[in-house]
Amino acid sequence: SEPEKLPASVRNNASLTHQYLGELEAYFEQCILEEAQISSSNVPGDFLLMPDMFKSLDMRKSIE
């Protein structure tokens, strides 16, 4: 509703605007998830649980 607040690179392109807004929403959802994990975690430090779908097999093995 306020196109002037969009980055110039997506402002006049409906497809890019839609993609940008979707990625922005996903980013904030991830921030909320991480904040919830931090506030409810009993694990000391900055350890965050990450759903397996976001980690590659190699990454999972190196973390474990």
N, C-alpha and C positions, 0 to 999 in steps of 0.2 A: 504494500500500500504506500510505501515511501521509497520509490525507485532511486531517488537522489542519495540514499544511504547505502546503496549497493556499490560494490567496486565497479569502476568504469569498464573493466574487462568483461563483465557479465550483464551490465545494466540494460542494454538494448537487444538482448538475445534471450528469448523465452526459455529455450532449452538449457542454456548455460545458467540462467537465473534459477531454474528449477533444480538443477544439479547442485549449484552452490548452496541453496537453502536447505536441501536434503543433507548435504555434508555438514553444514553448520549445525543442524538439528542433531545429527548423529554425534558430533563433537560434544555438544552440551549434555546429551544423554550419557555419554561416557564419563564426563566430569561428575555428573550426579551419581553414577554408579560407583566411581572411585571414592567419592566423598562418603557415600554410605558404607562402603567397605572399610574405610579408615575409621569412621566413627563407631562401627560395630565390631571391629577387630579386637581380639584379645592378644594378638601377636605383637610383640614390641617392635618398634622401628617402623620403617616405611614400606612394609611388605604389602603388596596388593595381590589379590587373587585375580587371575585373568581367565576368562572362559577358554576352554580348549580350542574353540573355533577361531580364536584370535591368535593362536600360537602355532608355529610350524612344528613338525615332529622333531626336528633338530633342536629347536629352541626349548621345547618341553623337556627333552633329554638333558640338555645342558643345565636347565633350572633344577631338575630333580636330582 
